[in-house]
Amino acid sequence: MAQPPNQPPQGGFGAPQDQPPGQGGFGAPPPPQGAPQTPPPPQGPPQTPPPPQGPPAGAPQPGYGYPQQPQAPQAPQAPQQPPAGPYAQPGPYAQPGPYGQPQPTGPYDQPQAAGPYGQPQPPGPYGQQPGYGYPPQPQYPGGPGTPPPGPGSRSPFKGKPAVIIGAAVAVLLVIGGTVFAVTSGGDDETPAKKPVAGPTDDAKPTATEDPVNSGDGSGDGSSDPENLNEGRQAGEAKVLWYKEAPDAPGSGADADGMWITDKTAVKAAYKQLFAYNVGDGNPTWDPIAFPQKICAVTPQKTSADKIVVAYMNGSSDRAKCNQLQEVDLNTGEKGWDGEVADGGLFDSALQVELTVTGNTLMVGRSQSGTAYDVRTGRKLFDKKKYGQACFPTAFAGGSKLIAVSSCDATGTNEHDEMQELDPTTGKAKWTQKFDKGWTVARTYSVDPLVIYSTNEDKKAWNISTFTAGGKFRSQVGFDEDFAPECGWAILERDLQGCEGVAADADTLYLPTEATTGPNEIVAINLATGKEKWRVKSPADESMLPLKVEGGKLVAYVQPSYDAGGQVVSIPTTGSSRTPTKLLQNPAGTADIENGFYSKEVDWIDGRFYISTTRLTGNDDSKEKLMLAYGK
């Protein structure tokens, strides 16, 4: 495979029209119009997916955040663990690790060699937790699930224990490795383009008159088209509004992106953005339609309630995800727009990722990233190759900006590195090196920083936490089968693609996999990696953590075929863990609520929102787009 260039040329958005020459950035805002679209993953969801297979007897369960188990191919039975115990095998930390600092002993009570971070790590049953990015996958056809545990292996940090995963995950990881090699080996061998700013000859997003029937109660997309509140029982929440999805291609389409302000709920679907009043579902502004499908969105909104959407520049196989548009969530007005330039020879914008930290928009390509002022589109800095052929391949935003790089990809010292970047200058505040063979797959939280990593060769995974200064803090150190809901991460790492995970300053909250009966949420001490407490779902269905508010954990209890879901709060301090019901969704809409196979949920200001993240393109019936409950 050809080596990537030493320094991909600077790329990014062109300067805004009203800026003096020489200033990079996005063009000046055009007149409001258009809506984004999303790239297609696997095709539509199956009918009621079968329950995941359990791990073979005798093998330890994958640790926190471990992926859901797929139905095929079946993983081979894992061999029995050696008598020494779960931590008896050296983990990813057994060799000098990325962090390079000594780790506490334990069952971490037995001393370990330096962990993946270079600190001594204790041996543990988890050896290595599955890498970030291998959590449960969506349940539409082709979506990988949580594989059963497999043979023993090591942890990502030298001397750290690693959780064991099975052949099914190994297959996924092999696939991931193949794709990674392709994306880092070169999607586009054309020379890099100069930044482009302002108006171009490409079609711009426009407002549409009637996407799904504006949602005003007159037809498809109306606030309550099927009298969903009829027969509502005492104590049940009210359906505030319900929207059906726009048409999608027969091959399906992505619908990632849901943002809630104090006035408006905005949803992305295929080539459009829809906005609804949070209280009654009436349109807040006319839908925006983009000329091509939406291919990336900022998961976060800015402090001014704005987002950035990326859409394709064409429909051919070589079309790029390089058209950016800023949108005001409350008004639907479009701000600056711009085109993402390619980086170096093997660093194209065929696919990009977007994330926001403060006033910084980070646009990640396959081997580099460019940061812009999200308010103006002005270029701030490039994050390019550094050190030992380290190429930035993924970014995570929010209160901090985290970059993950692949280093010496074709050499003898191949490894991942993680950095926190100053969002204004791009300067690295600290760098952590992972051991060879370990891949940073997901960030369960950026503040506090919690990382899920995997090791394909060792068929192991690891969940580790870090201090504000980037030093290794702890790793999950007990045997459990965790099951957060994470989307596809085949073409890129998608560091922030997981639902069902929450964290506060001292505790990580993860859901377990339900086997027989209700699942549990486990609270994990970030200082030690040990279990603090656990609480069982108050229903027979699984419960997922959403967020921590006012010292309480807010969780979503999923619906059954004859009962609506629930939103509950759980005390995080004191001795009582009894869930308190905040909202009981009506039984009359359980089939609709239960029909969101690939979904995003949120609880804001006493309202519960659920929306799809994938359209199947099935013309036999109208697809669900979004549903809102309240009192």
C-alpha positions in Angstrom: 0.0 0.0 0.0 1.4 3.4 -0.9 2.6 5.5 2.0 0.6 8.6 2.8 2.2 11.9 2.0 4.3 13.6 4.7 2.3 16.8 4.8 -1.1 17.0 3.1 -1.6 20.4 1.7 -3.7 22.8 3.7 -7.3 22.6 2.9 -10.5 23.9 4.2 -13.1 26.3 3.4 -12.6 29.4 1.3 -12.7 32.9 2.8 -16.1 34.5 3.2 -17.0 37.0 0.5 -16.8 39.9 2.8 -13.4 39.0 4.2 -10.2 40.5 2.9 -8.1 38.4 0.6 -5.9 35.9 2.4 -8.3 34.9 5.1 -9.5 31.3 4.8 -12.9 30.2 5.8 -16.4 29.7 4.6 -18.3 32.0 2.2 -20.7 34.6 3.3 -24.2 33.4 4.1 -26.4 33.0 1.0 -30.1 33.5 1.1 -31.9 30.9 3.3 -32.6 27.6 1.6 -32.0 23.9 1.4 -31.8 20.9 3.7 -29.2 18.2 4.5 -29.2 14.5 3.9 -27.4 11.5 5.2 -25.2 8.7 3.9 -26.7 5.2 3.6 -25.8 2.5 6.1 -27.3 -1.0 5.9 -30.8 -1.3 4.7 -33.9 -1.0 6.7 -34.6 -2.6 10.1 -35.9 -6.2 10.4 -39.0 -7.2 12.0 -38.5 -7.6 15.7 -34.9 -8.6 15.8 -34.0 -11.9 17.6 -32.4 -11.6 21.0 -28.6 -11.7 21.0 -26.9 -15.0 21.7 -25.3 -15.4 25.1 -21.7 -16.0 25.6 -20.4 -19.5 25.9 -20.1 -20.9 29.4 -16.9 -20.3 31.2 -15.9 -17.3 29.2 -15.9 -13.9 30.8 -18.5 -11.4 29.7 -17.3 -8.4 27.6 -16.8 -5.3 29.7 -18.6 -2.0 29.7 -19.7 -0.8 26.3 -19.3 -4.1 24.7 -21.1 -4.5 21.4 -24.4 -6.4 21.0 -24.1 -9.9 19.7 -24.8 -10.5 16.1 -26.9 -13.5 14.9 -24.4 -14.5 12.2 -21.8 -15.5 11.8 -21.8 -17.6 15.0 -18.7 -17.2 17.1 -16.9 -20.4 18.1 -17.0 -21.5 21.7 -14.4 -19.7 23.8 -11.9 -21.8 25.6 -12.0 -21.9 29.4 -10.0 -19.3 31.2 -6.8 -20.3 32.9 -7.1 -21.0 36.6 -5.3 -17.8 37.5 -8.5 -15.8 37.0 -9.8 -13.0 34.9 -6.9 -10.8 35.4 -4.4 -13.6 35.3 -3.6 -13.0 31.7 -1.5 -9.9 30.8 -3.7 -7.1 29.5 -3.0 -4.5 26.9 -1.2 -2.8 29.6 1.2 -5.7 30.1 3.6 -4.1 27.8 4.7 -0.5 28.0 1.6 1.4 27.2 0.6 4.5 25.5 0.3 6.3 28.8 3.6 5.2 30.2 2.7 5.8 33.8 2.6 3.2 36.5 -0.8 1.7 37.3 -2.2 0.6 40.6 -2.2 -3.0 41.4 -5.3 -4.9 42.0 -7.5 -7.5 40.9 -6.4 -5.3 40.5 -4.5 -6.3 43.4 -1.8 -8.0 41.6 1.0 -5.9 40.2 0.9 -5.5 36.4 3.3 -4.5 33.8 3.0 -1.0 32.3 -0.4 -0.6 30.7 -1.3 0.5 27.2 -0.6 3.9 28.6 2.7 2.8 29.9 1.6 2.6 33.5 1.7 -0.7 35.4 -1.7 -2.4 35.2 -3.2 -5.1 37.2 -4.3 -8.3 35.5 -8.0 -8.7 35.3 -10.8 -10.7 34.0 -11.3 -8.1 31.4 -8.0 -8.2 30.2 -9.0 -5.7 27.7 -12.4 -4.1 27.2 -13.6 -4.1 23.7 -12.3 -1.0 22.0 -14.4 2.0 21.7 -16.5 1.7 18.6 -17.6 -1.8 19.0 -20.7 -1.3 21.2 -24.1 -2.6 20.2 -25.0 -1.9 16.7 -28.3 -0.9 15.2 -30.8 -3.7 14.5 -31.3 -3.2 10.8 -30.1 -5.9 8.5 -26.3 -6.1 8.4 -25.8 -4.2 11.7 -23.3 -6.1 13.8 -24.2 -7.0 17.3 -22.4 -7.9 20.5 -20.3 -11.0 19.8 -19.8 -13.6 22.5 -16.6 -13.8 24.5 -13.7 -15.6 23.0 -10.3 -16.7 23.9 -8.1 -14.8 26.4 -6.2 -11.8 25.5 -4.5 -8.7 26.7 -5.3 -5.0 27.6 -4.5 -1.9 25.5 -2.2 -0.5 28.1 0.9 -2.5 29.0 0.2 -4.6 32.0 -3.6 -4.0 32.0 -6.1 -6.8 31.8 -8.2 -7.1 28.7 -11.8 -8.2 28.3 -12.3 -11.1 26.0 -14.4 -11.0 22.8 -15.3 -13.6 20.3 -14.9 -14.4 16.7 -17.9 -12.4 15.6 -16.2 -9.2 16.8 -12.9 -10.4 15.3 -14.7 -10.5 12.0 -15.9 -7.0 12.5 -12.5 -5.8 13.4 -11.0 -7.4 10.4 -13.5 -5.7 8.3 -12.7 -2.4 10.1 -9.0 -3.0 9.5 -9.6 -3.6 5.8 -11.7 -0.5 5.4 -9.2 1.5 7.4 -6.4 0.4 5.2 -8.4 1.5 2.2 -9.3 4.9 3.7 -5.7 5.5 4.8 -4.3 4.1 1.7 -6.0 6.5 -0.6 -9.5 7.1 -1.8 -8.6 9.9 -4.2 -5.2 10.3 -5.9 -6.0 13.7 -7.4 -4.0 16.7 -6.2 -5.4 18.6 -3.3 -7.6 21.6 -4.2 -7.4 25.1 -2.9 -10.0 26.3 -0.5 -13.2 27.5 -2.1 -15.3 30.2 -0.6 -18.6 31.9 -1.3 -21.1 31.1 -4.1 -20.3 28.3 -6.6 -22.0 26.8 -9.6 -23.3 23.9 -7.4 -26.9 23.8 -6.5 -27.7 25.3 -3.1 -30.1 24.1 -0.5 -33.6 25.5 -1.0 -36.8 25.7 1.1 -39.5 23.1 0.1 -43.2 23.7 0.3 -44.5 20.4 1.5 -42.0 17.7 2.7 -44.2 15.4 4.7 -47.2 17.6 4.9 -45.9 20.4 7.0 -47.0 18.7 10.3 -50.0 21.1 10.8 -52.6 18.4 11.4 -53.8 18.3 7.8 -52.3 15.0 6.7 -49.0 13.1 6.8 -46.8 14.5 9.5 -49.7 16.1 11.4 -49.4 16.5 15.2 -51.9 13.6 15.9 -52.9 12.1 12.6 -54.2 8.9 14.1 -55.8 10.2 17.4 -53.0 8.7 19.3 -54.2 10.1 22.6 -57.6 8.4 22.3 -58.0 5.9 25.1 -55.1 7.4 27.1 -55.3 6.1 30.7 -54.9 8.2 33.9 -51.2 8.8 34.7 -50.1 8.2 31.1 -48.2 10.9 29.3 -49.7 12.7 26.3 -48.5 12.3 22.7 -47.5 15.9 22.0 -47.0 15.2 18.3 -46.0 12.6 15.8 -44.3 12.9 12.4 -44.0 10.5 9.5 -40.8 10.5 7.4 -40.3 11.8 3.9 -39.8 9.4 1.0 -36.3 7.8 0.8 -34.6 5.7 -1.9 -35.4 2.0 -2.0 -31.8 1.4 -0.8 -32.6 3.4 2.4 -31.1 6.6 3.7 -29.5 8.0 6.9 -31.4 10.3 9.2 -28.8 11.2 11.8 -29.2 14.4 13.7 -31.8 15.6 16.2 -31.4 19.0 18.0 -33.8 20.5 20.6 -33.9 24.2 21.6 -36.3 25.8 24.0 -38.6 26.5 21.0 -37.8 24.1 18.2 -37.1 20.4 17.6 -35.1 20.0 14.4 -34.7 16.7 12.6 -32.5 15.7 9.6 -33.7 13.0 7.2 -32.1 12.1 3.9 -31.9 15.4 2.0 -34.0 17.6 4.3 -34.1 19.4 7.7 -37.5 19.7 9.4 -38.4 22.0 12.3 -41.3 21.6 14.7 -42.6 23.6 17.7 -41.6 21.6 20.8 -45.1 21.9 22.3 -47.5 21.2 19.5 -45.4 20.0 16.5 -46.5 22.7 14.2 -43.8 23.7 11.7 -41.4 26.3 13.1 -40.0 27.1 9.7 -40.2 25.7 6.2 -38.3 22.5 5.6 -34.9 23.0 4.0 -34.0 20.7 1.1 -30.4 20.1 0.0 -29.5 19.2 -3.6 -27.9 15.9 -2.5 -28.1 13.7 0.6 -26.9 14.9 4.0 -23.6 13.0 4.8 -22.5 14.5 8.1 -23.9 16.8 10.8 -22.6 18.4 14.0 -24.0 16.3 16.9 -23.7 19.3 19.1 -25.5 22.7 18.6 -23.6 25.9 19.4 -24.4 28.2 22.3 -26.3 30.3 19.8 -28.5 27.3 18.7 -26.8 26.8 15.4 -25.6 23.6 13.6 -23.5 22.8 10.5 -24.6 20.3 8.0 -22.5 18.6 5.3 -24.0 17.3 2.1 -22.7 15.5 -1.0 -21.5 17.5 -4.1 -23.0 15.0 -6.4 -24.6 11.5 -6.7 -21.9 9.5 -8.4 -19.7 6.9 -6.7 -16.9 9.5 -6.5 -19.0 12.3 -5.1 -17.6 13.9 -2.0 -19.1 14.9 1.3 -17.6 18.4 1.1 -20.5 21.0 1.0 -21.1 22.8 4.3 -24.0 24.9 5.4 -24.6 26.6 8.7 -28.2 26.7 9.9 -30.0 28.6 12.7 -32.2 26.0 14.6 -34.7 28.6 15.8 -35.3 30.5 12.5 -34.1 28.2 9.7 -31.9 30.9 8.4 -28.8 29.8 6.6 -25.5 31.4 7.6 -22.1 30.9 5.9 -21.5 28.0 3.5 -18.3 26.5 2.1 -16.6 23.6 0.4 -14.2 21.3 2.3 -10.9 21.0 0.4 -9.1 17.7 0.0 -6.0 17.2 2.0 -3.0 15.3 0.6 -2.8 12.5 -1.9 -4.6 10.0 0.2 -6.5 12.5 2.3 -9.8 13.2 0.5 -13.2 14.5 1.6 -15.1 11.5 0.3 -16.4 11.3 3.9 -16.0 13.8 6.7 -17.0 14.1 10.3 -18.1 17.3 12.1 -17.9 18.2 15.7 -18.2 21.4 17.7 -16.2 22.6 20.8 -17.0 26.1 22.0 -16.8 28.3 18.9 -14.7 25.8 16.9 -16.0 23.5 14.2 -13.6 20.6 13.5 -14.0 19.0 10.1 -12.2 15.6 10.0 -11.1 14.0 6.7 -9.5 10.5 6.4 -6.0 11.7 7.5 -6.3 15.2 8.8 -8.7 17.8 10.1 -9.3 21.5 9.6 -10.8 23.8 12.3 -13.0 26.8 11.6 -14.7 29.5 13.6 -18.2 28.1 13.7 -19.7 31.6 13.8 -18.1 32.9 10.6 -16.5 30.0 8.7 -13.0 31.5 9.1 -10.3 29.0 9.1 -8.5 28.6 12.5 -5.9 25.8 12.0 -5.1 22.5 10.4 -4.4 19.3 12.3 -2.1 17.3 10.1 0.6 14.6 10.2 3.0 14.8 13.2 5.6 12.8 15.0 6.2 9.2 13.9 3.9 9.4 10.8 0.9 10.0 13.0 -2.2 11.0 10.9 -5.3 12.3 12.6 -8.2 10.0 11.8 -11.0 10.9 14.2 -12.2 13.7 16.4 -14.7 14.0 19.3 -16.1 17.4 20.6 -18.2 18.9 23.3 -16.7 20.5 26.3 -13.2 19.3 25.0 -11.7 18.6 21.6 -10.2 15.1 21.4 -8.2 13.9 18.4 -7.2 10.2 17.7 -4.4 9.5 15.3 -3.1 6.4 13.6 0.7 6.2 13.7 3.3 4.3 11.7 0.4 2.5 10.0 2.7 0.3 7.8 5.7 0.2 10.1 6.8 -2.0 13.0 5.6 0.5 15.6 2.0 0.8 14.4 -0.2 2.3 17.2 -2.9 4.8 18.0 -2.3 8.1 19.9 -4.9 10.3 21.6 -4.6 14.1 22.2 -6.6 16.9 23.6 -6.3 19.9 21.4 -6.7 23.6 22.2 -9.9 24.4 20.2 -8.5 27.9 19.3 -4.9 27.1 18.3 -4.9 23.3 17.7 -2.0 22.9 20.0 -1.9 19.5 21.8 -2.3 19.9 25.5 -1.2 16.3 26.1 -0.6 13.0 24.1 -1.3 9.5 25.2 0.1 6.5 23.2 -1.7 3.2 23.0 0.1 -0.1 22.7 0.5 -1.7 19.4 -2.6 -3.6 18.3 -5.0 -1.4 20.2 -7.5 0.7 18.4 -9.4 3.6 20.0 -12.9 3.0 18.9 -15.3 5.2 21.0 -15.4 8.0 23.5 -18.1 7.2 26.0 -17.5 10.6 27.5 -15.1 13.5 26.7 -15.4 15.2 30.1 -14.6 13.1 32.1 -12.7 11.3 29.3 -13.7 7.6 29.0 -12.3 5.6 26.1 -13.4 2.2 24.7 -10.7 0.4 22.7 -10.3 -2.9 21.0 -7.6 -5.3 20.0 -8.3 -7.3 16.9 -5.4 -9.7 17.2 -6.1 -10.4 20.9 -9.9 -10.3 20.4 -10.1 -8.1 23.5 -11.6 -4.8 24.6 -10.9 -2.2 27.3 -12.7 0.7 28.9 -10.4 3.2 30.5 -10.7 6.7 32.1 -8.3 9.6 32.1 -7.6 12.6 34.2 -8.0 16.2 33.0 -4.3 16.1 32.2 -4.6 13.0 30.0 -3.1 10.6 32.5 -4.4 7.1 32.9 -6.9 7.0 35.8 -8.6 3.6 35.9 -10.1 0.9 33.8 -13.3 -1.1 34.3 -12.2 -3.9 36.5 -15.1 -6.4 36.8 -16.8 -8.9 34.7 -20.0 -7.7 33.1 -21.7 -7.7 29.7 -22.5 -4.0 29.0 -24.8 -3.0 26.1 -24.9 0.6 25.1 -26.5 1.3 21.7 -23.9 2.4 19.1 -24.2 3.0 15.4 -22.2 1.8 12.5 -18.5 2.7 12.6 -17.2 0.9 9.5 -15.9 3.7 7.3 -14.7 5.9 10.2 -14.4 5.5 13.9 -17.5 7.6 14.8 -16.1 8.3 18.2 -19.3 9.8 19.5 -21.8 7.4 18.0 -23.2 5.7 21.2 -26.5 6.1 23.0 -27.2 4.7 26.4 -24.1 5.9 28.2 -23.9 8.7 30.8 -21.2 10.1 33.1 -20.6 12.7 35.8 -17.4 13.8 37.4 -16.9 10.6 39.4 -19.1 7.9 37.9 -19.8 6.2 34.6 -23.2 4.7 34.0 -23.6 1.7 31.7 -26.5 -0.6 30.8 -26.1 -4.4 31.0 -27.3 -6.8 28.4 -30.6 -8.3 29.2 -30.6 -12.1 29.2 -33.6 -13.3 31.1 -35.8 -10.6 32.5 -34.9 -6.9 33.1 -31.4 -5.5 32.6 -29.5 -3.3 35.0 -27.7 0.0 35.0 -24.3 -0.2 36.7 -22.6 2.8 38.3 -18.8 2.5 38.0 -16.3 4.5 40.1 -14.0 6.4 37.8 -11.3 6.6 40.4 -11.0 2.8 40.8 -12.9 1.2 37.9 -14.9 -0.8 40.5 -18.7 -1.1 40.7 -20.4 1.4 43.1 -23.9 0.1 42.7 -26.4 -1.2 40.3 -30.2 -0.9 39.8 -32.6 -3.2 38.0 -35.0 -1.9 35.3 -38.5 -1.3 36.9 -40.1 -3.2 33.9 -39.3 -6.4 32.0 -37.7 -4.3 29.2 -34.2 -2.8 29.2 -33.3 0.5 30.7 -30.7 2.9 29.2 -29.0 5.8 31.0 -29.6 9.2 29.3 -28.0 11.9 31.3 -27.3 13.1 34.9 -29.4 16.0 36.0 -29.6 17.6 39.5 -27.7 14.8 41.1 -30.0 12.1 39.6 -29.5 9.7 36.7 -32.2 10.0 34.1 -32.9 6.8 32.3 -35.2 5.5 29.5 -37.1 2.2 30.0 -37.9 0.8 26.6 -41.5 -0.2 25.6 -42.9 -3.7 25.3 -45.5 -4.8 22.8 -48.3 -3.8 25.2 -46.8 -1.1 27.4 -45.3 2.3 26.7 -41.8 3.2 27.7 -40.9 5.2 30.8 -38.6 8.0 31.8 -37.3 7.5 35.3 -34.8 9.2 37.7 -32.4 7.3 40.0 -30.7 8.9 43.0 -26.9 8.8 42.5 -26.1 9.5 46.1 -27.5 8.1 49.4 -28.6 4.5 50.0 -31.8 4.4 47.9 -31.7 3.4 44.2 -35.5 3.2 43.7 -36.4 4.6 40.3 -38.9 7.4 40.3 -41.2 7.6 37.3 -41.0 11.0 35.5 -43.1 10.0 32.5 -45.2 7.0 31.6 -45.7 6.8 27.8 -49.2 5.6 26.8 -49.8 2.0 26.0 -51.8 3.0 23.0 -48.6 4.1 21.2 -46.4 1.3 22.3 -46.3 -0.3 18.8 -45.2 3.1 17.3 -42.6 3.7 20.1 -41.3 0.2 19.8 -41.0 0.5 16.0 -38.0 2.9 16.1 -35.4 0.2 15.5 -32.5 2.6 14.9 -33.2 5.6 17.1 -32.0 8.6 19.0 -33.8 9.7 22.2 -33.6 12.8 24.5 -35.2 14.2 27.6 -35.4 18.0 27.7 -37.6 20.3 29.8 -40.0 17.6 30.8 -40.5 16.3 27.3 -39.3 13.0 25.8 -38.3 12.9 22.1 -37.6 9.8 20.0 -36.6 9.9 16.3 -35.2 7.5 13.7 -31.6 7.5 12.5 -32.3 5.3 9.5 -35.0 5.3 6.7 -35.5 1.9 5.0 -37.0 3.3 1.8 -39.9 0.8 2.1 -42.8 2.1 0.0 -45.4 -0.3 1.5 -46.1 2.0 4.5 -45.2 5.4 5.8 -42.0 5.4 8.0 -41.7 6.9 11.4 -39.7 10.1 11.8 -40.2 11.6 15.2 -42.4 11.3 18.3 -42.7 13.7 21.3 -44.3 13.0 24.7 -45.1 15.3 27.6 -47.6 16.0 30.3 
